[in-house]
Amino acid sequence: MGSCIVDFSQVVFSYGAAEVLHEISFKLKRGEVIGLLGPNGAGKTTTLKIIAGVLAPGRGRVSVAGFPLPEQAINVKQHIGYVPEAAVLFESLTGQEFLELSGRLHDVEEAVLQTRIENILESFDLTSNRLRRLESYSKGMRQKVLIAAALLHNPDLILLDEPLAGLDVNAGIMIKDLIAALAAEGRTIVYSSHVLDVVEKVCHRVLIIHNGHLIADGSAEHLKVKTHQSTLEEVFRKLTDSDRVDPAVAHILSGLRT
Amino acid sequence: MKAMLNRLLRRILRGPFTARLLKACGVNPVHYWLLVDLFGRLSERNEFMTQLGRSGIALKTMAWFYFVFLSAVGIILVFARLSLPFYFSIFLGITAMFLLALLISETNNSLVNPEDGLVLAHQPIDGATYTAAKLSHLVRILLYVVPALNVVPALAGLWLPGAPWFYPFLHMGAAFAVGLLMALFSCALFGWLIRFVPAPRLKTVGKWMELIVWMSFIWLPQGFRFLPRIRSSVLLAMPGWLEVLLAVLAAVVIVASVIMGLRSLSVDYMLRVSSIVHGSSSAPGRSRPPRKASTVSGWFGGQPGRAAFKFILQMMPREWHFIRQVAAFVPLLIFISIWMAQGVGVSPFSRHFSSWHVFPHIFGLMFYMICSVISYGNNYKGSWIFLLAPAGALKRFAHGVFGLLWIGFVVVPHLIAFAFLASLWGVGSTAVFIAYSLAVASFYLGLTLRLIEGVPFTRQPQVSGNYMMLPMLLAASVVIAGAVALQYFFVFRSILAVLAVTAVIGTAAWLLTRSSLRRLAEIMRFTLGLVSGESKFLYQEIIT
């Protein structure tokens, strides 16, 4: 683990009148794999978008790789790879065209770009589909294209928002191995997910956001000891009041019976 | 030959000179051309279908329409032997007005609804480069529209007394300068808006800007009436040097505003794009009492009809594309309403022409506008939900569509008109007029239901249809004028004639509506791919 790559200090963010992040602070070190957890609407995606330079914080200070945000968003974007939660793509481009666009916007040299595209498409088993338009891709194939686009320029910081959504089991395993390998090479990975056992396996450190507050920060082991729980899922349930899930399920079923 | 010329033009445009120019303006030339190519490709492949500047067919159609219309105006004015400066200023004014409306709408469409921006927001593109690439299609609009509006008037101007041989060149040069100014002004205006309006409110404010431009065209003639008075009372009282100083100051302020607007447009656009796209009112949706809704469902197709009724009622005020299209009709509606309010003292049965003779036919124009655009919406990808509807539900859904349009846009306005007019014309005359108007409006609704091309708000917006709307509206106005004349000379001569015609039109409306609803249900099934199996994309969404 090395120096700090993300400094997120006292950040407040609002959508209109609704404040969704309340003075959140954390620092991420190079080479760390960080799991970002929280219930729906907790502020995980907003946090990732702020780090990616897509949203500007209302208050507070954010810097990525030494570049302050939002002032130097362009420099930050050169250093990050981002897989957004929603698979927004240009549907009429082919997989190859989309990856070329992404790589060229990051100023990757053409010969290097083509080699990387070939390698990555082959690894993701997309070579035979590379000339088909993205509108005809399945959800999992689109997700692979988004991940490939995020990696093409060899970024220092990789932000993954639900990267396993729609992927088949083999691709999921491959992504988990890839995360570990990239981290070993010194890349920092922020991994937002609801799949807690995967987070527990691949992340060095876990941040839990609930209602816009950072309520936990530490390794999975540390959090389990601190909360006297045996799994990360139990830690999550305890810290985010998810114990109420069972009564909610009973309520839905009783509603369906009426 | 054409391909060779294109290659040459491309080489010159993308050469070192342009790159230096772009860099001087703070634009990254490599990213700029990448984005220009991307937007061009997306338009070719029908992914960008809402921008006029990227649709060759829509541009050419509109340019031909303007060409014919303005050529006729130019020739008429030449025959009227106007003075050259007056003739010149009329066409510059027309060019400025047309382009302002068009370019503000296009800028709004490009910058306030940048769905492509979501894909590109995390890429290392600066705001100046993105907005420059995004707005480059405005130049294409100028290249089509300015000549269409001015070529014949510029040549015809040579026949005016005192016109120099170089008049056509002067005319065209000035017209292009005005066009460029309007383009810069439109961009700068949105620069200011993006700077000062909170991103989630930008879509709403953008719609208002378009509406204000259209409204200003209606009130412009009123302004011209006061201009000589202002000039005589204020300007003539000033010394000449002060007048010049004020003019120079005004010019400086305008230029500075445009430059600052353009700068603020480019500074941090990419940081705001996510908030702009996802922006909406934070007000909670209103829910109507279930009792009223269940009454409606009883009349118009049960629960699927109720679903249609509520769906359209909820989407109409929220669907950005729909509101933008229909908003252009609002100034005309206000203008007609004022005209009718002024003529309220004259009953249509008085044997004099009354502005109320037009009342039933306004519904024809209104339904033409609504039904032409209601199938299209920005949320078109949500249409998969209709694929899950059981057999027969779409037929009853169509009844709900009709129910909402008929109750909301025919019955309610007629009830209001009845309450307003009964005390002025007497209950009997008003009741007959309202019954006649109801029948005519229902007939128009039955007819225009045939323009609906699918389940409301479920098709991707297309620019080509929008720009045919103005010529079609003008043609419809001519037909309506004929109908009003027939009605005035042959129908409103006796109460009995009005009652007889009401019965005939009412029956025709009922038959037509039945047939149109059958067709609407069928077209909804067809566009969803339930009949043809064309909707490959939707099926694949469900399968995966």
Interface residues (C-beta under 8 A of the other chain):
Chain A: Y15 G16 A17 A18 K49 A52 G53 V54 L55 A56 P70 A73 I74 N75 K77 Q78 I80 Y82 P84 V88 L89 F90 E91 S92 L93 E97 L101 S102 R104 L105 H106 D107 R133 E135 S136 S138 K139 G140 G166
Chain B: V30 H31 L34 L38 R41 L42 R45 N46 E47 D116 L118 V119 L120 A121 H122 Q123 P124 I125 D126 P198 P200 D268 M270 L271 R272 V273 S274 S275 H278 S282 K536 F537 Q540 T544
